[in-house]
Amino acid sequence: MNIRGDKVANHFDGPFDALIDKYTELLLGTTNEELKEKVIIWVLYQHIAKSMPPLAKHWNSLYPKEKERVKEIIQEIKELNEKHRQNRS
């Protein structure tokens, strides 16, 4: 992930990627690049939907197929989290 295009990115991206990596691991019990991307989509979409519902509704109406994909990702994250929580017990 490179959210900045300057020299600061070198000092930011690694530690921030480590944060996402650890969050994914704690949330799901495992981590890899695909899961991290799904967690990023899940977190960002949930935040947008809560903080700017009209924007999420507008995007959903413009991109119904993508909305369905986001719903699938959210469901997958939920199921993986539940499975992880059951395995810890």
C-alpha positions in Angstrom: 0.0 0.0 0.0 1.4 3.4 -1.0 -0.8 6.2 0.1 1.8 8.8 -0.3 4.1 9.4 -3.2 7.0 11.0 -1.3 9.9 10.0 0.9 7.6 10.0 4.0 5.8 7.0 2.4 8.9 4.9 3.1 8.6 5.6 6.8 4.8 5.3 6.9 3.8 2.4 4.6 5.7 -0.3 6.3 4.4 0.4 9.8 0.9 1.0 8.6 1.0 -2.2 6.6 2.1 -4.0 9.8 -0.9 -2.5 11.6 -3.3 -3.8 9.0 -1.5 -7.2 9.0 -1.9 -7.5 12.8 -5.5 -6.3 12.7 -6.4 -8.9 10.1 -4.7 -11.6 12.1 -6.5 -10.6 15.3 -9.8 -10.3 13.5 -9.6 -13.5 11.5 -6.9 -15.7 13.0 -4.7 -15.5 10.0 -3.5 -13.0 7.4 -2.4 -12.8 3.8 -2.5 -10.1 1.2 -6.0 -11.1 -0.1 -7.5 -11.1 3.4 -5.8 -7.7 4.2 -7.3 -6.2 1.1 -10.8 -7.5 2.0 -10.4 -6.1 5.6 -9.4 -2.7 4.2 -12.5 -2.8 1.9 -14.7 -3.9 4.8 -13.4 -1.2 7.2 -13.5 1.6 4.7 -17.0 0.8 3.3 -18.4 0.4 6.9 -16.9 3.8 7.8 -18.3 5.5 4.7 -21.7 3.9 5.2 -21.8 5.1 8.8 -20.3 8.6 8.4 -21.8 9.5 5.0 -24.8 7.3 4.4 -26.0 9.4 1.3 -22.6 8.8 -0.4 -22.8 5.1 0.2 -26.4 5.0 -1.0 -25.4 7.0 -4.1 -22.4 4.7 -4.8 -24.6 1.6 -4.3 -27.1 2.8 -6.8 -24.4 3.6 -9.4 -22.6 0.3 -8.9 -25.0 -2.5 -7.9 -22.7 -5.3 -9.0 -19.8 -3.8 -6.9 -22.2 -3.3 -4.0 -23.0 -7.0 -4.1 -19.3 -7.8 -4.1 -18.8 -5.6 -1.0 -21.7 -7.4 0.6 -20.0 -10.7 -0.1 -16.7 -9.5 1.4 -18.5 -8.3 4.5 -20.2 -11.6 4.9 -16.9 -13.5 4.4 -15.2 -11.3 7.0 -18.1 -11.9 9.4 -18.0 -15.7 8.9 -14.2 -15.9 9.2 -14.3 -13.8 12.4 -17.0 -16.0 13.9 -15.0 -19.1 13.0 -11.9 -17.6 14.6 -13.8 -16.6 17.8 -15.2 -20.2 18.1 -11.7 -21.7 17.6 -10.3 -19.5 20.4 -12.9 -20.8 22.9 
